[in-house]
């Protein structure tokens, strides 16, 4: 069975932050674009924005400091998406920082990078942020790049450029993935649908959790690769529409056969173009893992009973430390948060039965 989480949010943001007065900004405001696909947001800093965390940063990019990195985007990197929850708001926003910058003299040393990762990955009580947490971000910089605004440090290590992440409420649950098909993103000629009003096309779902239905893999070239630029597979539907799938660093098991019609759940991202370049960052193939709040305040994890061969796993540490939560978990599983599991994270993986 599937657990459904329904909660009502009271939108009340603090107007004072450590760096002074802040303005509350919605995702819709921050990501607004012109007819040319350029940013339409009038910059004002600092600002605060709220959202539910959609991904563990380590799913997307390698977090670890790399002492041998020599160029930008070759060392440790952090990217986390948050999705709107407030009534009347829509969309999602990425938070990003990198060990090595495009700018000379703006690279973190190992101690500095570790300090930054501690600051943005854990709350003030040492609890690691995880998917399904409601957070508030205080941003002092936000750059527009290839169709979307990213909250970042403007590629500088100046503490005045920091963004801060504060826990509002843990384990509120991932937003329900909105079901879409390639016809929602592409024309019959396989061109990206760009709508500056953000009512249709890729803009309508940019930065949000979606489930892309009715697709087949046309290649598996990026399956299991490590580098961001190499983690690319392509999918298509029966009409000839296609989309780039950006694969995660997590293990999704063996790829579906090219003859298999399947669904992929993840974050609709925009890369490489202001009016096109939409792609799906894949987090799950097949069933959808729901992570919500149990009646006793703990974590409730579940997924559809329509799929066999999948197991919920948890980790209290880094990669390679995943353990089965239940070998037959096609039900709702409630896990109470205790002092021994405050940093526990969950995922769904296919296993042979």
Secondary structure by P-SEA (a helix, b strand, c coil): cbbbbbbbbcccccccccccbbbbbcccccccccccccccccccccbbbbbccccccccccccccccccccccccbbbbbbbbbcccccccccccccccccccccccccaaaaaaaaaaaacccccccccccccbbbbbcbbbbcccccccccccccccccbbbbbbcccccccccbbbbcccccccccccccccccccccccccccbbbbbcccccccccccccccccccbbbbbccccbbbbbbbcccccccccccccccccccccccccccccccccccccccbbbbbbbcccccbbbbcccccccbbbbbbccccccccccccccccbbbbbbcccccccccccccccc
